[in-house]
């Protein structure tokens, strides 16, 4: 299967881990379509997710070219960044090692992006960031765009998914689904609860992201072998779309997680 990856930056640890794990699974990507290293939309999203201090440390680590062992931000991704005796710290390093291209664009939905995907003959795109994927790019890809959502679908759609999972009493989990015109409404390929719950919420989120990488690769391999097929989501009546959680509610969620022995 010819797989291309969508990434928010060549620095993106999740995209880097995804590239490495696809190589290990015998599904070396045909290329990565990425936003530039510094892009205001990516920066804004990361500030909202991680907070200004964590973003500052991450950028400093990257520019300072510190050893990969100390520069990796997500501890749960570290085992997924290693292969052939190397620990890869960015997409560029993986592409040079295994011979696939990187196409940098300021808009992943631009006509040039679509043309590059077709040039590579990409049958499946895997989303690892870069903004909202529009309908033309989704429909132009034979198998669609695969995404990892760090909550169970259809129960918890949208942003701040781990926090909303806490406040709604929903089990933590990861859902691998195909993108469509809605927000986290596309058909599901894999859905799995997370049993080992790290704390605090920042570590929980990182764990969910890392497990999502493993499940994206699993889904891609099974799709290639015809072992799974997408299943449309069925509305339950309790499923809702959530937005970025206000800090006061996020504090409640953090406190509630700290008091829980498990879900």
C-alpha positions as protocol buffer text, in pm:
chain_id: "A"
residue {
  index: 1
  type: UNK
  ca { x: 0 y: 0 z: 0 }
}
residue {
  index: 2
  type: UNK
  ca { x: 124 y: 349 z: -85 }
}
residue {
  index: 3
  type: UNK
  ca { x: 91 y: 561 z: 228 }
}
residue {
  index: 4
  type: UNK
  ca { x: 163 y: 933 z: 272 }
}
residue {
  index: 5
  type: UNK
  ca { x: 157 y: 1122 z: 602 }
}
residue {
  index: 6
  type: UNK
  ca { x: 16 y: 1466 z: 680 }
}
residue {
  index: 7
  type: UNK
  ca { x: 220 y: 1650 z: 943 }
}
residue {
  index: 8
  type: UNK
  ca { x: 208 y: 1985 z: 1122 }
}
residue {
  index: 9
  type: UNK
  ca { x: 588 y: 2019 z: 1103 }
}
residue {
  index: 10
  type: UNK
  ca { x: 905 y: 1827 z: 1013 }
}
residue {
  index: 11
  type: UNK
  ca { x: 969 y: 1844 z: 1391 }
}
residue {
  index: 12
  type: UNK
  ca { x: 645 y: 1664 z: 1472 }
}
residue {
  index: 13
  type: UNK
  ca { x: 732 y: 1376 z: 1708 }
}
residue {
  index: 14
  type: UNK
  ca { x: 410 y: 1193 z: 1635 }
}
residue {
  index: 15
  type: UNK
  ca { x: 470 y: 1204 z: 1260 }
}
residue {
  index: 16
  type: UNK
  ca { x: 831 y: 1097 z: 1313 }
}
residue {
  index: 17
  type: UNK
  ca { x: 727 y: 799 z: 1526 }
}
residue {
  index: 18
  type: UNK
  ca { x: 462 y: 710 z: 1270 }
}
residue {
  index: 19
  type: UNK
  ca { x: 720 y: 710 z: 989 }
}
residue {
  index: 20
  type: UNK
  ca { x: 955 y: 489 z: 1192 }
}
residue {
  index: 21
  type: UNK
  ca { x: 685 y: 241 z: 1286 }
}
residue {
  index: 22
  type: UNK
  ca { x: 555 y: 218 z: 928 }
}
residue {
  index: 23
  type: UNK
  ca { x: 910 y: 140 z: 812 }
}
residue {
  index: 24
  type: UNK
  ca { x: 936 y: -133 z: 1077 }
}
residue {
  index: 25
  type: UNK
  ca { x: 601 y: -276 z: 963 }
}
residue {
  index: 26
  type: UNK
  ca { x: 716 y: -296 z: 601 }
}
residue {
  index: 27
  type: UNK
  ca { x: 498 y: -1 z: 496 }
}
residue {
  index: 28
  type: UNK
  ca { x: 760 y: 268 z: 433 }
}
residue {
  index: 29
  type: UNK
  ca { x: 569 y: 586 z: 342 }
}
residue {
  index: 30
  type: UNK
  ca { x: 594 y: 728 z: -8 }
}
residue {
  index: 31
  type: UNK
  ca { x: 624 y: 1076 z: 140 }
}
residue {
  index: 32
  type: UNK
  ca { x: 526 y: 1329 z: 405 }
}
residue {
  index: 33
  type: UNK
  ca { x: 323 y: 1643 z: 336 }
}
residue {
  index: 34
  type: UNK
  ca { x: 413 y: 1893 z: 607 }
}
residue {
  index: 35
  type: UNK
  ca { x: 354 y: 2250 z: 713 }
}
residue {
  index: 36
  type: UNK
  ca { x: 678 y: 2450 z: 766 }
}
residue {
  index: 37
  type: UNK
  ca { x: 874 y: 2426 z: 1090 }
}
residue {
  index: 38
  type: UNK
  ca { x: 731 y: 2755 z: 1214 }
}
residue {
  index: 39
  type: UNK
  ca { x: 364 y: 2805 z: 1134 }
}
residue {
  index: 40
  type: UNK
  ca { x: 138 y: 3028 z: 1342 }
}
residue {
  index: 41
  type: UNK
  ca { x: -158 y: 2787 z: 1337 }
}
residue {
  index: 42
  type: UNK
  ca { x: 57 y: 2501 z: 1464 }
}
residue {
  index: 43
  type: UNK
  ca { x: 207 y: 2724 z: 1731 }
}
residue {
  index: 44
  type: UNK
  ca { x: -135 y: 2835 z: 1850 }
}
residue {
  index: 45
  type: UNK
  ca { x: -264 y: 2478 z: 1872 }
}
residue {
  index: 46
  type: UNK
  ca { x: 40 y: 2365 z: 2069 }
}
residue {
  index: 47
  type: UNK
  ca { x: 13 y: 2656 z: 2313 }
}
residue {
  index: 48
  type: UNK
  ca { x: -351 y: 2557 z: 2373 }
}
residue {
  index: 49
  type: UNK
  ca { x: -260 y: 2189 z: 2419 }
}
residue {
  index: 50
  type: UNK
  ca { x: 70 y: 2208 z: 2609 }
}
residue {
  index: 51
  type: UNK
  ca { x: 84 y: 2560 z: 2752 }
}
residue {
  index: 52
  type: UNK
  ca { x: 339 y: 2835 z: 2670 }
}
residue {
  index: 53
  type: UNK
  ca { x: 617 y: 2700 z: 2894 }
}
residue {
  index: 54
  type: UNK
  ca { x: 614 y: 2351 z: 2740 }
}
residue {
  index: 55
  type: UNK
  ca { x: 610 y: 2496 z: 2387 }
}
residue {
  index: 56
  type: UNK
  ca { x: 908 y: 2717 z: 2476 }
}
residue {
  index: 57
  type: UNK
  ca { x: 1106 y: 2419 z: 2607 }
}
residue {
  index: 58
  type: UNK
  ca { x: 1025 y: 2214 z: 2299 }
}
residue {
  index: 59
  type: UNK
  ca { x: 1135 y: 2485 z: 2055 }
}
residue {
  index: 60
  type: UNK
  ca { x: 1454 y: 2543 z: 2257 }
}
residue {
  index: 61
  type: UNK
  ca { x: 1537 y: 2171 z: 2250 }
}
residue {
  index: 62
  type: UNK
  ca { x: 1491 y: 2159 z: 1872 }
}
residue {
  index: 63
  type: UNK
  ca { x: 1695 y: 2470 z: 1790 }
}
residue {
  index: 64
  type: UNK
  ca { x: 1970 y: 2379 z: 2037 }
}
residue {
  index: 65
  type: UNK
  ca { x: 2012 y: 2041 z: 1860 }
}
residue {
  index: 66
  type: UNK
  ca { x: 2030 y: 1862 z: 2192 }
}
residue {
  index: 67
  type: UNK
  ca { x: 2079 y: 1483 z: 2198 }
}
residue {
  index: 68
  type: UNK
  ca { x: 1761 y: 1297 z: 2100 }
}
residue {
  index: 69
  type: UNK
  ca { x: 1748 y: 1129 z: 2440 }
}
residue {
  index: 70
  type: UNK
  ca { x: 1688 y: 1466 z: 2607 }
}
residue {
  index: 71
  type: UNK
  ca { x: 1504 y: 1641 z: 2321 }
}
residue {
  index: 72
  type: UNK
  ca { x: 1211 y: 1397 z: 2298 }
}
residue {
  index: 73
  type: UNK
  ca { x: 909 y: 1570 z: 2454 }
}
residue {
  index: 74
  type: UNK
  ca { x: 664 y: 1278 z: 2478 }
}
residue {
  index: 75
  type: UNK
  ca { x: 824 y: 1004 z: 2688 }
}
residue {
  index: 76
  type: UNK
  ca { x: 580 y: 744 z: 2556 }
}
residue {
  index: 77
  type: UNK
  ca { x: 691 y: 810 z: 2198 }
}
residue {
  index: 78
  type: UNK
  ca { x: 1059 y: 750 z: 2273 }
}
residue {
  index: 79
  type: UNK
  ca { x: 1043 y: 370 z: 2218 }
}
residue {
  index: 80
  type: UNK
  ca { x: 863 y: 431 z: 1887 }
}
residue {
  index: 81
  type: UNK
  ca { x: 1132 y: 666 z: 1755 }
}
residue {
  index: 82
  type: UNK
  ca { x: 1407 y: 403 z: 1747 }
}
residue {
  index: 83
  type: UNK
  ca { x: 1503 y: 171 z: 1461 }
}
residue {
  index: 84
  type: UNK
  ca { x: 1823 y: 22 z: 1317 }
}
residue {
  index: 85
  type: UNK
  ca { x: 2022 y: 142 z: 1616 }
}
residue {
  index: 86
  type: UNK
  ca { x: 1912 y: 506 z: 1579 }
}
residue {
  index: 87
  type: UNK
  ca { x: 1675 y: 731 z: 1769 }
}
residue {
  index: 88
  type: UNK
  ca { x: 1515 y: 964 z: 1517 }
}
residue {
  index: 89
  type: UNK
  ca { x: 1425 y: 1315 z: 1630 }
}
residue {
  index: 90
  type: UNK
  ca { x: 1246 y: 1447 z: 1319 }
}
residue {
  index: 91
  type: UNK
  ca { x: 1076 y: 1348 z: 997 }
}
residue {
  index: 92
  type: UNK
  ca { x: 1366 y: 1474 z: 785 }
}
residue {
  index: 93
  type: UNK
  ca { x: 1608 y: 1227 z: 945 }
}
residue {
  index: 94
  type: UNK
  ca { x: 1372 y: 935 z: 880 }
}
residue {
  index: 95
  type: UNK
  ca { x: 1315 y: 1041 z: 519 }
}
residue {
  index: 96
  type: UNK
  ca { x: 1688 y: 1057 z: 452 }
}
residue {
  index: 97
  type: UNK
  ca { x: 1746 y: 718 z: 609 }
}
residue {
  index: 98
  type: UNK
  ca { x: 1469 y: 537 z: 419 }
}
residue {
  index: 99
  type: UNK
  ca { x: 1444 y: 729 z: 94 }
}
residue {
  index: 100
  type: UNK
  ca { x: 1106 y: 900 z: 88 }
}
residue {
  index: 101
  type: UNK
  ca { x: 1028 y: 1264 z: 14 }
}
residue {
  index: 102
  type: UNK
  ca { x: 897 y: 1558 z: 216 }
}
residue {
  index: 103
  type: UNK
  ca { x: 673 y: 1819 z: 55 }
}
residue {
  index: 104
  type: UNK
  ca { x: 649 y: 2140 z: 260 }
}
residue {
  index: 105
  type: UNK
  ca { x: 346 y: 2362 z: 210 }
}
residue {
  index: 106
  type: UNK
  ca { x: 174 y: 2641 z: 400 }
}
residue {
  index: 107
  type: UNK
  ca { x: -165 y: 2483 z: 326 }
}
residue {
  index: 108
  type: UNK
  ca { x: -226 y: 2108 z: 325 }
}
residue {
  index: 109
  type: UNK
  ca { x: -541 y: 2166 z: 119 }
}
residue {
  index: 110
  type: UNK
  ca { x: -367 y: 2365 z: -157 }
}
residue {
  index: 111
  type: UNK
  ca { x: -389 y: 2239 z: -517 }
}
residue {
  index: 112
  type: UNK
  ca { x: -14 y: 2173 z: -511 }
}
residue {
  index: 113
  type: UNK
  ca { x: -63 y: 1941 z: -213 }
}
residue {
  index: 114
  type: UNK
  ca { x: -328 y: 1746 z: -397 }
}
residue {
  index: 115
  type: UNK
  ca { x: -102 y: 1725 z: -702 }
}
residue {
  index: 116
  type: UNK
  ca { x: 190 y: 1597 z: -492 }
}
residue {
  index: 117
  type: UNK
  ca { x: -26 y: 1328 z: -332 }
}
residue {
  index: 118
  type: UNK
  ca { x: -135 y: 1213 z: -678 }
}
residue {
  index: 119
  type: UNK
  ca { x: 225 y: 1225 z: -805 }
}
residue {
  index: 120
  type: UNK
  ca { x: 328 y: 993 z: -522 }
}
residue {
  index: 121
  type: UNK
  ca { x: 33 y: 767 z: -600 }
}
residue {
  index: 122
  type: UNK
  ca { x: -79 y: 780 z: -236 }
}
residue {
  index: 123
  type: UNK
  ca { x: -362 y: 535 z: -171 }
}
residue {
  index: 124
  type: UNK
  ca { x: -398 y: 623 z: 197 }
}
residue {
  index: 125
  type: UNK
  ca { x: -315 y: 940 z: 390 }
}
residue {
  index: 126
  type: UNK
  ca { x: -247 y: 924 z: 764 }
}
residue {
  index: 127
  type: UNK
  ca { x: -312 y: 1243 z: 959 }
}
residue {
  index: 128
  type: UNK
  ca { x: -52 y: 1357 z: 1212 }
}
residue {
  index: 129
  type: UNK
  ca { x: -142 y: 1726 z: 1213 }
}
residue {
  index: 130
  type: UNK
  ca { x: -154 y: 2019 z: 976 }
}
residue {
  index: 131
  type: UNK
  ca { x: -500 y: 2165 z: 1025 }
}
residue {
  index: 132
  type: UNK
  ca { x: -844 y: 2074 z: 898 }
}
residue {
  index: 133
  type: UNK
  ca { x: -839 y: 1842 z: 597 }
}
residue {
  index: 134
  type: UNK
  ca { x: -1089 y: 1956 z: 336 }
}
residue {
  index: 135
  type: UNK
  ca { x: -1319 y: 1745 z: 121 }
}
residue {
  index: 136
  type: UNK
  ca { x: -1120 y: 1760 z: -209 }
}
residue {
  index: 137
  type: UNK
  ca { x: -809 y: 1604 z: -53 }
}
residue {
  index: 138
  type: UNK
  ca { x: -1015 y: 1341 z: 131 }
}
residue {
  index: 139
  type: UNK
  ca { x: -1210 y: 1242 z: -179 }
}
residue {
  index: 140
  type: UNK
  ca { x: -902 y: 1239 z: -404 }
}
residue {
  index: 141
  type: UNK
  ca { x: -734 y: 972 z: -189 }
}
residue {
  index: 142
  type: UNK
  ca { x: -856 y: 621 z: -284 }
}
residue {
  index: 143
  type: UNK
  ca { x: -873 y: 483 z: 72 }
}
residue {
  index: 144
  type: UNK
  ca { x: -920 y: 818 z: 246 }
}
residue {
  index: 145
  type: UNK
  ca { x: -746 y: 986 z: 540 }
}
residue {
  index: 146
  type: UNK
  ca { x: -681 y: 787 z: 856 }
}
residue {
  index: 147
  type: UNK
  ca { x: -690 y: 967 z: 1191 }
}
residue {
  index: 148
  type: UNK
  ca { x: -626 y: 881 z: 1556 }
}
residue {
  index: 149
  type: UNK
  ca { x: -875 y: 1039 z: 1796 }
}
residue {
  index: 150
  type: UNK
  ca { x: -765 y: 1028 z: 2161 }
}
residue {
  index: 151
  type: UNK
  ca { x: -1108 y: 935 z: 2296 }
}
residue {
  index: 152
  type: UNK
  ca { x: -1378 y: 681 z: 2227 }
}
residue {
  index: 153
  type: UNK
  ca { x: -1609 y: 759 z: 1936 }
}
residue {
  index: 154
  type: UNK
  ca { x: -1888 y: 843 z: 1904 }
}
residue {
  index: 155
  type: UNK
  ca { x: -1911 y: 930 z: 2276 }
}
residue {
  index: 156
  type: UNK
  ca { x: -1654 y: 1212 z: 2285 }
}
residue {
  index: 157
  type: UNK
  ca { x: -1591 y: 1408 z: 1966 }
}
residue {
  index: 158
  type: UNK
  ca { x: -1385 y: 1724 z: 1922 }
}
residue {
  index: 159
  type: UNK
  ca { x: -1123 y: 1901 z: 2133 }
}
residue {
  index: 160
  type: UNK
  ca { x: -991 y: 1847 z: 2489 }
}
residue {
  index: 161
  type: UNK
  ca { x: -1104 y: 1487 z: 2452 }
}
residue {
  index: 162
  type: UNK
  ca { x: -929 y: 1337 z: 2760 }
}
residue {
  index: 163
  type: UNK
  ca { x: -1062 y: 1615 z: 2982 }
}
residue {
  index: 164
  type: UNK
  ca { x: -1417 y: 1576 z: 2852 }
}
residue {
  index: 165
  type: UNK
  ca { x: -1387 y: 1200 z: 2896 }
}
residue {
  index: 166
  type: UNK
  ca { x: -1321 y: 1261 z: 3265 }
}
residue {
  index: 167
  type: UNK
  ca { x: -1610 y: 1502 z: 3317 }
}
residue {
  index: 168
  type: UNK
  ca { x: -1858 y: 1285 z: 3127 }
}
residue {
  index: 169
  type: UNK
  ca { x: -1749 y: 963 z: 3299 }
}
residue {
  index: 170
  type: UNK
  ca { x: -1645 y: 806 z: 2969 }
}
residue {
  index: 171
  type: UNK
  ca { x: -1368 y: 547 z: 2962 }
}
residue {
  index: 172
  type: UNK
  ca { x: -1037 y: 665 z: 2817 }
}
residue {
  index: 173
  type: UNK
  ca { x: -950 y: 526 z: 2479 }
}
residue {
  index: 174
  type: UNK
  ca { x: -834 y: 570 z: 2120 }
}
residue {
  index: 175
  type: UNK
  ca { x: -1039 y: 549 z: 1804 }
}
residue {
  index: 176
  type: UNK
  ca { x: -886 y: 507 z: 1458 }
}
residue {
  index: 177
  type: UNK
  ca { x: -1128 y: 638 z: 1197 }
}
residue {
  index: 178
  type: UNK
  ca { x: -1144 y: 784 z: 849 }
}
residue {
  index: 179
  type: UNK
  ca { x: -1197 y: 1157 z: 814 }
}
residue {
  index: 180
  type: UNK
  ca { x: -1512 y: 1288 z: 654 }
}
residue {
  index: 181
  type: UNK
  ca { x: -1679 y: 1629 z: 629 }
}
residue {
  index: 182
  type: UNK
  ca { x: -1782 y: 1624 z: 997 }
}
residue {
  index: 183
  type: UNK
  ca { x: -1583 y: 1654 z: 1320 }
}
residue {
  index: 184
  type: UNK
  ca { x: -1476 y: 1303 z: 1426 }
}
residue {
  index: 185
  type: UNK
  ca { x: -1781 y: 1152 z: 1257 }
}
residue {
  index: 186
  type: UNK
  ca { x: -1609 y: 928 z: 1000 }
}
residue {
  index: 187
  type: UNK
  ca { x: -1627 y: 547 z: 991 }
}
residue {
  index: 188
  type: UNK
  ca { x: -1427 y: 357 z: 1254 }
}
residue {
  index: 189
  type: UNK
  ca { x: -1158 y: 94 z: 1196 }
}
residue {
  index: 190
  type: UNK
  ca { x: -1027 y: 35 z: 1549 }
}
residue {
  index: 191
  type: UNK
  ca { x: -1162 y: 136 z: 1889 }
}
residue {
  index: 192
  type: UNK
  ca { x: -981 y: 46 z: 2210 }
}
residue {
  index: 193
  type: UNK
  ca { x: -1001 y: 145 z: 2576 }
}
residue {
  index: 194
  type: UNK
  ca { x: -686 y: 248 z: 2763 }
}
residue {
  index: 195
  type: UNK
  ca { x: -649 y: 45 z: 3081 }
}
residue {
  index: 196
  type: UNK
  ca { x: -320 y: 176 z: 3222 }
}
residue {
  index: 197
  type: UNK
  ca { x: -398 y: 538 z: 3315 }
}
residue {
  index: 198
  type: UNK
  ca { x: -94 y: 761 z: 3379 }
}
residue {
  index: 199
  type: UNK
  ca { x: -124 y: 1090 z: 3564 }
}
residue {
  index: 200
  type: UNK
  ca { x: -140 y: 1390 z: 3540 }
}
residue {
  index: 201
  type: UNK
  ca { x: -353 y: 1475 z: 3235 }
}
residue {
  index: 202
  type: UNK
  ca { x: -49 y: 1586 z: 3033 }
}
residue {
  index: 203
  type: UNK
  ca { x: 103 y: 1236 z: 3065 }
}
residue {
  index: 204
  type: UNK
  ca { x: -234 y: 1075 z: 2996 }
}
residue {
  index: 205
  type: UNK
  ca { x: -263 y: 1274 z: 2673 }
}
residue {
  index: 206
  type: UNK
  ca { x: 91 y: 1175 z: 2570 }
}
residue {
  index: 207
  type: UNK
  ca { x: 14 y: 808 z: 2641 }
}
residue {
  index: 208
  type: UNK
  ca { x: -301 y: 825 z: 2427 }
}
residue {
  index: 209
  type: UNK
  ca { x: -107 y: 986 z: 2142 }
}
residue {
  index: 210
  type: UNK
  ca { x: 161 y: 714 z: 2153 }
}
residue {
  index: 211
  type: UNK
  ca { x: -96 y: 433 z: 2163 }
}
residue {
  index: 212
  type: UNK
  ca { x: -265 y: 605 z: 1869 }
}
residue {
  index: 213
  type: UNK
  ca { x: 54 y: 574 z: 1664 }
}
residue {
  index: 214
  type: UNK
  ca { x: 63 y: 199 z: 1726 }
}
residue {
  index: 215
  type: UNK
  ca { x: -303 y: 166 z: 1632 }
}
residue {
  index: 216
  type: UNK
  ca { x: -264 y: 375 z: 1314 }
}
residue {
  index: 217
  type: UNK
  ca { x: 10 y: 141 z: 1194 }
}
residue {
  index: 218
  type: UNK
  ca { x: -198 y: -163 z: 1294 }
}
residue {
  index: 219
  type: UNK
  ca { x: -497 y: -26 z: 1101 }
}
residue {
  index: 220
  type: UNK
  ca { x: -287 y: 49 z: 793 }
}
residue {
  index: 221
  type: UNK
  ca { x: -138 y: -301 z: 788 }
}
residue {
  index: 222
  type: UNK
  ca { x: -477 y: -466 z: 838 }
}
residue {
  index: 223
  type: UNK
  ca { x: -632 y: -248 z: 567 }
}
residue {
  index: 224
  type: UNK
  ca { x: -356 y: -354 z: 329 }
}
residue {
  index: 225
  type: UNK
  ca { x: -422 y: -721 z: 408 }
}
residue {
  index: 226
  type: UNK
  ca { x: -800 y: -684 z: 389 }
}
residue {
  index: 227
  type: UNK
  ca { x: -842 y: -783 z: 754 }
}
residue {
  index: 228
  type: UNK
  ca { x: -1055 y: -484 z: 858 }
}
residue {
  index: 229
  type: UNK
  ca { x: -1301 y: -247 z: 695 }
}
residue {
  index: 230
  type: UNK
  ca { x: -1448 y: 87 z: 809 }
}
residue {
  index: 231
  type: UNK
  ca { x: -1769 y: 72 z: 1012 }
}
residue {
  index: 232
  type: UNK
  ca { x: -2001 y: 376 z: 1012 }
}
residue {
  index: 233
  type: UNK
  ca { x: -2054 y: 537 z: 1350 }
}
residue {
  index: 234
  type: UNK
  ca { x: -2395 y: 478 z: 1504 }
}
residue {
  index: 235
  type: UNK
  ca { x: -2545 y: 769 z: 1698 }
}
residue {
  index: 236
  type: UNK
  ca { x: -2617 y: 679 z: 2061 }
}
residue {
  index: 237
  type: UNK
  ca { x: -2810 y: 987 z: 2167 }
}
residue {
  index: 238
  type: UNK
  ca { x: -2543 y: 1068 z: 2425 }
}
residue {
  index: 239
  type: UNK
  ca { x: -2266 y: 1141 z: 2175 }
}
residue {
  index: 240
  type: UNK
  ca { x: -2170 y: 1508 z: 2155 }
}
residue {
  index: 241
  type: UNK
  ca { x: -1909 y: 1732 z: 1994 }
}
residue {
  index: 242
  type: UNK
  ca { x: -1693 y: 1913 z: 2249 }
}
residue {
  index: 243
  type: UNK
  ca { x: -1477 y: 2223 z: 2215 }
}
residue {
  index: 244
  type: UNK
  ca { x: -1160 y: 2346 z: 2389 }
}
residue {
  index: 245
  type: UNK
  ca { x: -1228 y: 2322 z: 2760 }
}
residue {
  index: 246
  type: UNK
  ca { x: -1219 y: 2638 z: 2972 }
}
residue {
  index: 247
  type: UNK
  ca { x: -933 y: 2635 z: 3221 }
}
residue {
  index: 248
  type: UNK
  ca { x: -1165 y: 2632 z: 3522 }
}
residue {
  index: 249
  type: UNK
  ca { x: -1327 y: 2311 z: 3396 }
}
residue {
  index: 250
  type: UNK
  ca { x: -987 y: 2169 z: 3303 }
}
residue {
  index: 251
  type: UNK
  ca { x: -878 y: 2222 z: 3665 }
}
residue {
  index: 252
  type: UNK
  ca { x: -1184 y: 2026 z: 3782 }
}
residue {
  index: 253
  type: UNK
  ca { x: -1100 y: 1745 z: 3540 }
}
residue {
  index: 254
  type: UNK
  ca { x: -738 y: 1736 z: 3660 }
}
residue {
  index: 255
  type: UNK
  ca { x: -844 y: 1719 z: 4023 }
}
residue {
  index: 256
  type: UNK
  ca { x: -1098 y: 1447 z: 3949 }
}
residue {
  index: 257
  type: UNK
  ca { x: -835 y: 1238 z: 3765 }
}
residue {
  index: 258
  type: UNK
  ca { x: -599 y: 1274 z: 4059 }
}
residue {
  index: 259
  type: UNK
  ca { x: -861 y: 1135 z: 4297 }
}
residue {
  index: 260
  type: UNK
  ca { x: -963 y: 841 z: 4079 }
}
residue {
  index: 261
  type: UNK
  ca { x: -794 y: 504 z: 4116 }
}
residue {
  index: 262
  type: UNK
  ca { x: -913 y: 408 z: 3769 }
}
residue {
  index: 263
  type: UNK
  ca { x: -1204 y: 421 z: 3531 }
}
